[in-house]
Amino acid sequence: MPDAERLSLLVADDEELIRRRVALMLGDRFRLDEAGTAESTLRAATGGYDAILLDIVFPDGNGIDICKEIKEQRPHATVVISSSLESVDAWNRAFQAGADGYLEKRELLEMDPRKTALMIENLVERNRLREQAEETNQRQAELLSVLSHDVRAPFQALLGTIELLRGSRIPPETADKVETLHRCARDQLSFINSLLELLRLESSSVCLRVFPVDVNLVVNQCVQGLRVLADKKEISLTVDLERDLPRVEGDMARIAQVMNNLLNNAIKFTTRRGRISVCTQMLERGDLPGVEVRVQDTGVGVRPEDRFRVFQRFRKARDRGTEGETGTGLGLSICRQIMQLHGGAITLELAEPEGTLAAAWFPVRRPRCADRGDERSPAGNPAPEVLPRAVLR
């Protein structure tokens, strides 16, 4: 392996024999440096090594304290404790100090060097990915702040001023321009709000208010609220709700958000005097009981290549509705995020003989994996990873 591609490894141990044996075992996989005292280890650790193989006992210090100091300065540094202490207490103290792994020295010296190298490389890659994720979340939080305060607030003020102009006495030739200005400002504010919503959902900063939800009740309310839009286009809107459906574990407001979006899209892309049907039914997916809502229209349909693409950010199957209606291109992306939080599924496909069939399925019992917080241990830390003959954090 070319030297530039190898990870850098600091072997910190007070026994020269151990350092030499580790160098023979791992020298072909890593760029190795050595340290024999606590002082030299701390001094060398500032050099930004990819990984540190660290003893516990030094004549001038303690490896546990060294590990704490390294992790305080570089939280994503990879530190593997290697010690002759073969006790659970030693393991526990090492992990409390922030160590990523623990290898007993006898295991280190007996283990296949390829396994040791792979373990260290995997830990380094894991910590790099965690660091990248935290940086991404930080940038996303900054973007949310800018959109919330520096972009949305001025648009809200602008829209309020335009509203005052619309209510005042202005020349007819100016009124048309004010209406155009009002429409543009309203559309831009709607886009900003949708983008904020999507970013919050993607960054896990939205918590569901989970209660047993009657899906039929939500669907009925959404249909009644949007029927006026269907009536304007003379669209027939029919509802067929299966009786005695079980309640699903979910957030009623978020489920309504999905239903409103699917109905809005159906109305937008259905031609005048078309038909839309909404139905609910009990449906199992992978032996999991659930409730499915189907929204079928006789509109322009969805191209096969767009079935999955429309759930991505800013991807639209069509720029405008059948009568010029516009959208942000974020509605289905938001729906997908909401369905993932519920452990459900959402699909879009070509209907027979014409139009589009959209289906949203909600499990009766929301799976634990749908809650991103459940991916962590009860103590709030990542669950420990275990490899044969080694203990990893």
FENCORLIN-V875291 format. One record per backbone hydrogen bond with DSSP energy under -0.5 kcal/mol. CO is the residue of the C=O (numbers start at 0). NH is the residue of the N-H. Records with the same first field share a line. If there is no record, write none. Layout:
CO->NH, NH
This chain:
1->4, 5
2->5
6->30
7->49, 50
8->10, 32
9->11, 52
10->12, 34
11->54
13->15
14->18
15->19
16->20
17->21
18->22
19->23
20->24
21->25
22->26
25->28, 29
28->6
29->31
30->8
32->10
34->12
36->40
37->41
38->42
39->43
40->44
41->45
42->45
43->46
44->47
49->77
50->9
51->53, 79
52->11
53->81
55->57, 62
57->60
60->57
61->65
62->66
63->67
64->68
65->69
66->70
67->71
68->72
69->73
73->76
76->78
77->51
78->80, 99, 100
79->53
80->102
82->104
83->85
84->86
86->90
87->91
88->92
89->93
90->94
91->95
92->96
93->98
94->97
99->392
100->80
101->390
102->82
103->106, 107
104->108
105->109
106->110
111->114, 115
112->116
113->117
114->118
115->119
116->120
117->121
118->122
119->123
120->124
121->125
122->126
123->127
124->128
125->129
126->130
127->131
128->132
129->133
130->134
131->135
132->136
133->137
134->138
135->139
136->140
137->141
138->142
139->143
140->144
141->145
142->146
143->147
144->148, 149
145->149, 150
146->151
147->152
150->154
151->155
152->156
153->157
154->158
155->159
156->160
157->161
158->162
159->163
160->164
161->165
162->166
164->167
167->169
170->173, 174
171->175
172->176
173->177
174->178
175->179
176->180
177->181
178->182
179->183
180->184
181->185
182->186
183->187
184->188
185->189
186->190
187->191
188->192
189->193
190->194
191->195
192->196
193->197
194->198
195->199
196->200
197->201
198->202
199->204, 205
200->203
204->206
207->209
210->249
212->214, 247
213->217
214->218
215->219
216->220
217->221
218->222
219->223
220->224
221->225
222->226
225->228, 229
226->230
227->231
228->232
229->232, 234
230->233
232->272
234->236
235->237, 275
237->277
239->241, 279
241->244
247->212, 249
249->210, 251
250->254
251->255
252->256
253->257
254->258
255->259
256->260
257->261
258->262
259->263
260->264
261->265
262->266
263->267
264->268
266->269
267->321
268->299
270->273
273->235
274->297
275->237
276->295
277->239
278->293
279->241
280->291
282->289
284->287
286->288
287->284
288->363
289->282
290->361
291->280
292->359
293->278, 295
294->357
295->276
298->354
302->305, 306
303->306
305->309
307->310
308->311
311->314
313->315
320->323
324->320
328->313, 314
329->333
330->334
331->335
332->336
333->337
334->338
335->339
336->340
337->341
338->342, 343
339->342
344->360
346->358
348->356
354->350
355->296, 357
356->348
357->294
358->346
359->292
360->344
361->290
362->248
363->248, 365
366->369
367->370
369->371
370->373
371->374
372->375
376->379
380->376
384->391
386->389
389->386, 391
390->101
